[in-house]
């Protein structure tokens, strides 16, 4: 619905077909096998299972995921499923979406259905993908669905996302499944622009808003104190029962890392009152994101130290660069992406060497795809997709990634 609203997506692109994985999954699983992948992370569409958000189940939706999972397992590829990756059934948005506390129960029903249908074959589940983006891009800045622009909604949306996470974890434990369940968060280390008191305070607020708003309640049972300053009278104090629901043991943390932020004080940028200082000395991606591998090592150390060395997976890491026209070549050269992946894998290896319990890495992404508000204008894939013919062509980065897998990491040196 959002992508079909004129002006919402660059070039008025929609996700109607995208890379057409729905019809081409057999070809895509074969590609995964050729690259030597031993795990595939994908997201389940709530709307595909429950077109109205609740009630009647769309059996074809479950059948699609079931067939995909069977094919992955037959090829020695472990499925890693995320329950929510930003696509909310429109019928639930009409009832308030993430602003409605009842959504925790709705999400729990959906999660229970998926655990019952697929839980015996999926060893690894994530409840939510990047809840901060759901809140900030969807309700504060309006870049993503539902397109709201009211920062005062943020604390309520964040709290309901946390309740939904807790409800899904509860449902998973009730099924006594043998796999693992966690959450995927995007993290961005914050560096102060100066040692001034104002910049240091802004950096602490930014860190609480971006990095600790979801992890602290889940892993520590606490809400960052800085959020009282960020939200002022809109701050929401969780009840003891809500805290208990949110603060349940999970089995891993998924970290999506792309960039860092150098922070300065900006009293006019609500609600955090932070500004970002550009770093022109470094390479930037097509999104304008600074390429900064040391930030990944720092992030992994920070999570390990703050949260008692939990099992960690890098669930997303990659870059959008302008790929050359494919023409008739069999391989697309993307040297910048190869360098990006190599440098970030080295940063991850440094963290492992220093004791971080890092257990896996997933590149973002396997295929060029619909990139939300940017439509098809940005390409993250290590496999090129011709969006006219849907032909897949591995890029140099795919070959590099295959070599890293086959050499168990030796190819990054």
Buried (B, 14 or more C-beta within 10 A) or exposed (E): EBBEEEEBBBEEBBBEEBBBBEEBBEEBBBBBBEBBBEBBBBBBBBBBBBBEBBEEBBEEBBEBBBEBBEBBBEBEBBBBBBBBBBBBBBBBBEBBBBBBBEBBBBBBBBBBBBBEBBBEBBBBBBBBBBBBBBBBBBBBBBBBBBBBEEBBBBBBBBBBBBBBBBBBBBBBEEBEBEBBBBBBBBBBBBBBBBEEEBBBBBBBBBBBBBBBBBBBBBBBBEBBEBBEBBBEEBEBEBEEEBBEBBBBEBBBBBBBBBBBBBBBBBEEBEBBBBBBEEBEEEBBBBBEBBBBBEBBBBBBBBBBEBBEEBBBBBBBBBBBBEBEEBEEEEEBEBEBBBBBBBBBBBBBBBBBEEEBBBEBBBBBBBBBBBBBBBBBBBBBBBBBBEBEEBEBBBBBBBBBBBBBBEEEBEBBE
